Amino acid sequence: MNDIVTPYFFLPIGFCAYTFRYLNIFTNEHEKANRNAQKYVENPINAFTLIKRLSTDFEVLKTVASDITEFVWDRELLYPTEEDLIGAAVAIGRLQYYYKLNTTELAEGNLKGVFGSPMSGSDCYSLALMLYKQEGPYNYSSYAAKWFEAARERLDETPFSAPNMITYMDNIEDLNNTENHYYELCRGEINISSVNTSKLQCVYLKRSPFLMLAPIKMEMLLMNPVVVLFHDVLANSEIEIMKMIAGTKLDRAFVISDGEKKASGYRTAQCAWLDEYNDTIEKVKQRAADFTGLSSEHAEPLEVLNYGIGGHYDLHYDDPPLNYGLGIRIATVLFYMSDVSQGGATVFPKFKLAVRPKKGAALYWMNLHPTGEVDVRTLHASCPVLHGSKWVANMRIHGAGQELLWPCPLAVD
């Protein structure tokens, strides 16, 4: 490696400064590893930095050098890949989770009294960014925030490129606060503030000819965005018919990721789509159109879900699937088909709002701003069922056919 890089001495000063900085890093790493290669890579911090030198760092160096030199390297050697580097980063995050390892000490090369090479700001930033992008059970985002902080503390030592680092850190803080509210709401420790409830009301809804004859009890939970609980909109007989139709078709619920349907640990439930014609289903859909004021013509089929013990759906948005072609999901109607003795609440952490399942009721909310943009405040979740069984039916209403019922505003506030 040194023999390859040393000829850069004859290149322009700015380029030499850049490459000699990398040369010193590679040389120091090489000398330490050569003393006892096996012992060196047994330290996960050393292993991560070594993989980084031979993967992403080396790729940067090759790219820069190839522009103005005849850069040559041993193409027969098997170099680590970015996938190897991500694996090493995730391993460090996992070790921190299990052994409560201090990020500052690790960045200094101190692994519970076993000392290795200290990490540069660039090393800390790369590790933080890889943990930031991970999903999993080990709370990677909180460790990513600590590694971003370690990187920021090293900016003065050796300047490096850290695009969007402050944004990433702010996003993590917001995510952690949201997740904390999510868990607190599930446990019943917090609820919507009196400031938000002072102007709310319960009324009998009579907006259509049908509702004039049979008004529905409407409880406003939020005004902006609109979140409403409609009471007694499903009869027991209708619930039993919907459960009977769904019973033979129940299967593992999926999520859509990268355009594909996939099972996921953050959604654990049995699911069935009621896409065949049935008088009861059509009546339920028309009733939803009456109390929402929106057309059900382009709504998705009813999706019946059964959450058993521990069944849940982690924080998510009701984003549109990629294969319907009916427009974005502007609104959601969630029918509660059972009571749940403990757990199973629908929660909106941004508003500190928790709605307990009530058999026969329907929860309704708008997913979008009037401009058509996703309302990020509608991030919501279904808490795990602690005791009992939870039955619900989703009806997601699409934008097609709503042009006159839900027109776009002439001006944006």
N, C-alpha and C positions, 0 to 999 in steps of 0.2 A: 504493500500500500504506500509506504513512504517513498519508494523508488518511483512510483507513479506520480505522486503529487509534488515532489521536490522540484522538478523542472519548472514549476509555475513561478519560480523566483524571477524569471526573465519576462513575465507578463506585466501589464499595467498595475500601478500601485494599488488602486481600489480592488482589483481582482485578487492581487497577492494577499491583501489584508484579509479578504474573505476566505481564501483557500488556506492560508496559513493558520487561521483560527481553527478551521476544520482539521488541518494537519496536526496541530497540537492536541486536539481532542482525540483523534484517532491514535496518535502516538502514545499518549498517556494511557488510554484504554488498553492498547496492545501490550505495553510494558507490564501493566498490572496483571493482565490475564496470563501473560507468559510465565509469571512466577509459579503459578499453580493453577492451570486452566480449569481443572475439575472443581477445585475449591472455589475458584472465582465465580463460576456460573451457578454454584449452589445457592448463592445469595440472589434472591429474586430481583432486587434492584439492579445488581450488576448484570443479570441476565437480560432485563428489560433494556438497559442502556446499550448493551452490546448488540442486541438485535436491532435496536434503533439505528446504531451507527452503520450496520451492514445492510439496512433496508432503506428506510426513508431518507436518512442523512446521505447515504451513498448515492441514492437516486438523484438527490438535489445536486450533489457534487458532479455527478456524471453529466447532468443536463447543462450545468453552467460551463463545465470544462469542454464539452463537445462543441459548444458554440464557437470557440475561438482557438481550439487546439486539436491535435490529433490524439484524443484521449483514448488510452488502451487499458483494458483490464482483463483479468483472467476469466474468460467466458465459460470455462469448463467447471469452475467452482459453483456449488449450489448455495446461492445466497438466501438469507431469510427473506420472507415476503411480508407484506403489510398484514396479512392474515396472522402470521406468526406474532407480529408485534401486538395486534389486538388481543390475541390469546394471552400474551404476557401481561398486558395491562389489566385485563379482566381478572387474571389470577391474583394480581396485587390487590385489586379491589375486594376480591373474595377473602384473601388473607386478612385484610383490614377489618372486614366484617366479623370474621370468626375470632380473631385474636386481639381486636381493639388496638390495632397498631397506630401509633401517632404519626400523622402525615409529616410534620416538621422534622421529626427524627429520621423517618425514612428518606426524606429528601436530602438529609445530611449524610446518608449512607449508613445510618445506625439502625440495625435490625436486632432489637432486644439485646444490645451489647456487642453484637457482631458487626464490625465496621467494614463497609465497602466503599465504593467510589461515590462521592457526593454527586447529586444530579444538577444539571444546569437548568436555567429557566426554561429553555426550549424543551428539555426532557420533561419537566413538570407540566408544561402546557400540553405537550403531546399526550401524556398519560391522562390528564384531565379531560381533554377533548374526546378521547376514546371511551372513557367511563361515562361521559356526558351522553354519548350516543347509544349507550347500552340499555337494554330492558332486562329486568330480572328481579329475583327475590332478595338481592344483597344491598339494596339502597345505594346503587352506584352513584346516583345524582348527588347525594350528600358528600360522598368522597370526592367526586369531581370538583365540587365547590372548594374543598380544602386544597386540592392540587392546583386549581386556578389561583388561589390565594398564595400558595408557595411559589408559583410561577411569577406572580406580580411582585413578590418580595425580591425576586432575583433580576428584575428588569434593569436595575442600575449596574449590576455586576457585569452582565454581558447582554447588550440589547439583542432582541430577537423579534421576529414577526409573530404577533398574537392577535390576529383579526377577530373582532367581536367578543373578546374575552369578557369585557364588562357586561355585555348583553347576555352572554351565557350565564354569568354569575347571578344577574338579576332574574333570569328565567328560572334558575335553580331555586333561588330564594322564594319566588312566587309559587313554584311547584310544591316546595316543602310546606309552605303555609297552607296551600290548598289541600294537600294530603293530610295534614294535621287536622284541619277542619273536617275533612271527610271522616276520619276515624272518630273524632269527637261527636259528630252528628250521629254516626251509627250507634254510639254508646249512649246517646241521649244527653250528652253533657252540655251542649249548647243548642240554641235555636235562634230563629230570626229575631232581630232586635225590635223593641217597641217603636223606634223611629220609623221602621219600615211597615209596621202593622197599623199605625194610627189612622190611616186613611182607607184601610181595607174594609170590605163589607160583604155581607151575605144577602143575596136577593133571589127572587124567583125569576127565572129567565123566560121571557115571552116574545122572543124576536121573530118567530115564524108562526103561520097558521096552526101548525101542529102543536107548537109550544103554548099557544094561546089556550088550547083545550087541555093540554097536559104540561103545565110549566115545570121546569127542572130547577132544583135547588143548586145555586151557583155560589161557591165560596172563593172570593178573590184571595190568593196567597201572595201574589206580587203584581204590581202595576207595570213595571218596566224592568225586564221584559214581562209580558203577560204570562202568568202561571195561575191556573184556575183548577179547582177541584169541584167536579160536578157530582152530586150525590144521587144515589138510587137510580142510575141510568141502565142497569142490567138487572133483569129478573133472575131468580134462582133457576127457573126452567131454561132460560137462554144460556146461562152459565153451564148447566149440565149438558146441553146439546153441544156447545162449543168444545167442552172437554171430551165428550164422546167422539166427536169428529177428529179431534187432535190425537186421541189416545193411540190409534193404530199407526200414526205417522211420527210420533215423537222420536227425535234423534238428537245427538249431541249438537248443541248450539255452536255456531261458527262466528268468526269475525272476518272482515275483508281486509286483507293486507297485500299490498302490491298488486291489486286487481284480482286476487285469488281468495277463494273461501278456505279458511283454515281454522282448525280447532285451536283454542288458546286457553292457557291457565287463568287469564284474567276475565274469562267469561265461562262460568260453570253452570249449565242448565240444560234441560231437555227442551227441544223446540219443534214446532210443527207449523207449517204454513197452510192456512185454510183458503186455498185458491180455487176450490170447486164452488159451483153455485149451490146455495142453500138459502131458503127463505129467512131463517133466523139470522144468518150472517148478513144478508142484505138489509134486514131491518136494523141491525146494530150499526152498520155502516151509515145508513141514512140518518139514524138518530144522532150519530157523531157529526154528520154534516149540519143537522139542525142546531145543535148546541154550540158548534164552533163557528158557524156562519161561513164555512168553506165547502167547496165541492169535494165529494168523496169519489167522483168518477175516476180520477187519476191517482187515487190512494193505492198504496201497496196492499196486497192481501193481508188479512189479519194474521199476526204471528203470535201463536199461543206458546207461552213459556212456563215450564214448571221448575222451580228452584227447590231442591231438597235441602237437607241439612248442610249448612255451609255454602249453599249455592249463592252466587253473587255475579255482579258485572262491575268491574272496576271503572274508574273515571274515564269518560269518553264523551264524544259529541255524536249526535245523530247525523253523521255525514251521509251523503247519498252514495249508494252503491254504484259501481261503474257500469253495470249492465242493464239498468232499467230504461234509460233513455226518456224518462218522463219529466225530467227537471229535478231540481234540488228539493230536499225535504224541508219545506218551510215550517211545518208544524208536526207535533207528535201527540197522539192520544194514547194514554196508557190506562187500559181497563183493569181494575183489580177484581179478580175472580175468586178471591178467598181472603179471609182474615189471616194474620200471622201473629201467633201469641208472643213471640220475641224475635227481634231482628227484622230484616227484610225491607227496611225503609228505603224510599227513593230520596236521594239527597242532592242538593245543589250547594256545594261548598262555598262558591263565590258569594252567596247570599246567606249562608249559614241557615239554610232551610232544609228541614227534614219532613217528609210526608209518609205517615204510617199507612200500610195497606188497609183498605176498608172495603170489604166485599160489596160489589155492586156499584162502586164509585169509579170515576174516570178522571185521571190527571191530564191536564192539557197545557202545553206551552209552545211558544213560538221559538223556532231555532234560528231565525234570521232577523237581522235589522230590516226595516222597510226598504232600505237600499238594495237588499238582496245579499248583503255580506253576512257571513256566519257570525252569530252573536256568541263570542267566546265565553260570556258569562253563563251560558247554559250548560257548561261542563257539569255532568251529573253521573251518578252511580247508583247501583242497587246494592245495598248493604247485605252481607252474608246472613242467611237465615239461621238463627240461633236455635229456635224450637218451633216445630211445625212444618208446614209445606206451603209454598207461595205459588199461586197461579195468577198469571197476568196475560193480557192480550195487547200487543202493540198494533196501532194503526198509524202509519207514517204518511202524512199528506204531502203530495208533491205540488210543485208550482204550476204545472200545466193546468189550464182551465180556471185558474184563480185570478186572471187579469182584471176582471171587473169586480170580483169579490174582495180582492186584496191588492188594490192598485199601488204602483210605486209613487212615492211623494214627488211633488213638483220641486221641492227644495229640501235640502238636508240640514237638520239642526246642527 
